Amino acid sequence: MPLFLPHFNIQKFNTLAVPAVANYFVSVQNDEELREALAFARTEKLPLLILGGGSNIVLRADFPGLVIHIKTRGLDVVAENDEYVWLKVAAGENWHQLVEYTLDNGYYGLENLSLIPGSVGAAPIQNIGAYGVELKDVFAELAALDIQSGLTVMFTNESCQFGYRESIFKQTLKDLYVITSVTLKLNKTPALNLQYPALRSALKEIPAGDISPEQVSAAVIAIRQSKLPDPQQVPNVGSFFKNPVVPVGQFESLKLRFPHLVSYPVDDSHMKLAAGWLIDQAGWRGKEVDGVRVHPDQALVLTNPGKREGKLILQLADRVIASVEELFGVTLEMEPRVYP
């Protein structure tokens, strides 16, 4: 039986270091404890917050329900052939430690996703991505518990309906399942993705044929550390806003007004704009309001050096969104989820 702790301070369990108290808190080590926690929430009619690394949430206020901290562990090769290995990973595993494990064992495909904060179970919800690679590119399947029944359901790549920072778990199945494991299909031989300009630039001194996955990972880590503050030192959730995707026609109009507009092609009819550049141009980079700050090196990141309440973080986010909307006619969306 897991231990349910009442009136529990969860400030250290969210990387924004927002001071907040949960009505109940429980850590679960396996699927059976998770089922018991879900049953407790149903019996007590409590709202749920499923917590991994706490790196993608903003706590607006105290949480009036049960916080379930997923602490499951396990990495197992469940299948392999001459080309690929299928690695099943428990939801509670740390994402970056997983990337390190795969490189140490000669399993490739995650190197571009190095140093992304959070847990493995959160990765499919957000379809995490960085430097030209998204989770969906290496995803095989996942297991999840139905919150109401406690039954395990399997989801394939197709059934997850992955999109840019999207999945079915943020849409039609939001708050209906808890992911318990993720199975990845990884290469046994390197298949490097160097399409991202910043990554190519970081590795330009190495002949293309000599670049290793370990060097790609090291380059990604160096880039991220140069741009993004360490949450242990400066509370943050990484990128606070999504890079907006706009129709080509709107992009071309913006490009005429703003010749230095930073963008990336998505498909024949859409372009992705750099949200950090938009925020910077709107004058927010480095600004601090009520103890919440737009990071001076990367305007895409909101930091909470004053460890202030979540409502103040959201107030600054709303002001940034309004400024970008007014200047560019582009609406930014927040990446982290807001509770309650």
C-alpha positions, -999 to +999 in steps of 0.1 A: +000+000+000+015+033-010+017+061+016-007+090+011+006+122+026-019+150+034-012+187+029+021+181+012+044+209+000+053+202-037+076+232-043+106+210-048+087+187-072+082+213-099+111+228-117+096+264-116+099+261-077+064+274-074+053+273-037+022+251-036+006+225-014-012+193-025-043+181-006-027+146-009+007+133-023+018+098-030+049+083-047+043+050-066+070+025-074+051+001-097+018-003-116+000-020-087+007+010-064-004+033-092-037+014-094-042+017-057-035+055-059-060+059-087-086+039-067-080+062-037-086+092-059-118+077-073-131+068-039-123+103-024-135+120-056-101+139-059-088+156-090-055+142-102-021+156-110+003+129-125+038+141-118+071+129-133+100+153-133+077+183-128+094+201-158+063+209-178+038+223-153+028+256-138+010+255-105-014+284-105-023+277-068-024+249-043-036+216-058-070+205-043-065+168-050-041+139-052-006+144-067+008+110-079+046+110-083+056+083-108+089+067-096+088+035-115+121+022-129+133-003-155+150-006-189+146-038-208+154-050-244+122-067-254+131-075-291+160-070-315+172-079-350+204-071-370+193-035-374+172-024-345+166-029-308+133-024-290+139-009-256+110-008-230+115+020-205+095+026-173+077+059-172+095+071-141+130+069-156+148+102-162+149+111-199+185+124-201+197+094-182+179+072-207+197+090-235+231+083-218+222+047-213+214+042-250+247+057-261+266+036-236+250+005-250+253+013-287+216+021-293+211+052-314+185+077-323+181+097-291+213+117-293+195+149-306+172+147-276+199+150-250+194+170-218+157+174-222+144+176-187+116+154-173+106+118-172+101+092-199+064+089-192+059+126-201+077+124-234+049+110-255+023+134-242+044+163-255+060+145-284+092+160-272+116+172-299+148+190-304+174+197-332+155+180-360+143+149-341+110+142-324+100+113-301+076+099-328+107+092-350+119+065-326+086+055-309+072+020-311+044+017-285+034+026-250+015+011-222-010+032-201-035+026-173-070+036-178-077+060-149-113+048-144-108+011-148-072+005-139-068-017-170-036-015-192-041-003-228-014-004-255-010+025-280+009+023-313+027+052-329-003+058-352-028+057-324-009+083-304-017+109-331+016+127-327+020+162-340+042+192-332+044+191-294+011+173-295-004+138-290-038+123-284-030+125-246-032+163-249-064+162-269-093+136-269-077+114-243-065+142-220-066+131-183-080+096-192-048+076-190-015+074-171+015+062-192+034+034-175+061+025-200+074+035-234+090+012-260+115+028-284+128+014-317+165+024-318+192+018-344+222-005-338+242+016-362+244+054-362+219+072-384+227+108-376+203+137-381+223+169-386+198+189-404+193+215-377+215+246-385+228+252-350+239+216-347+256+216-381+274+247-370+285+232-337+300+202-355+315+220-385+351+213-375+346+175-377+344+158-411+308+147-417+318+110-420+337+111-387+309+125-365+297+100-339+264+099-320+283+107-288+297+139-304+262+149-316+249+144-280+278+165-266+271+192-291+234+193-282+242+194-245+266+223-251+241+242-272+213+237-246+236+247-217+246+279-236+210+289-241+189+274-213+194+279-176+198+248-153+165+244-133+185+235-103+201+269-104+174+291-119+139+277-117+123+272-151+105+247-174+127+252-204+108+265-234+077+282-221+062+289-255+057+268-286+073+279-319+041+290-338+033+274-371+018+298-397+006+295-433+031+304-459+011+335-470+012+349-435+049+341-432+056+360-465+037+390-453+057+390-421+090+386-439+083+417-459+078+437-427+105+419-407+133+408-431+153+391-403+124+369-392+137+336-380+118+306-395+119+270-405+100+251-432+073+227-419+057+216-452+048+231-486+021+253-470+034+261-435+064+278-418+075+275-381+085+308-365+111+311-337+091+322-307+122+334-289+130+358-317+094+371-317+095+377-279+129+393-282+117+417-309+087+426-287+112+439-261+109+413-234+143+396-233+158+400-199+129+419-184+117+410-149+082+416-134+072+406-098+102+383-094+095+365-127+120+370-155+123+365-193+157+349-196+184+373-210+200+346-232+169+329-245+136+349-246+117+316-250+123+308-214+105+323-184+124+319-151+113+322-115+143+334-096+121+348-069+103+315-065+071+334-068+035+321-071+023+305-103-002+333-109+026+358-113+043+336-139+011+333-159+005+371-157+039+377-173+032+350-199-001+367-208+017+400-212+043+385-235+016+368-256-003+400-259+028+419-270+037+394-297+001+393-309+000+431-312+033+434-330+032+403-354-004+392-354+008+358-342-006+340-311+019+322-289+008+291-270+023+280-237+041+247-236+036+238-199+003+227-186-014+248-159-028+233-127-053+235-112 
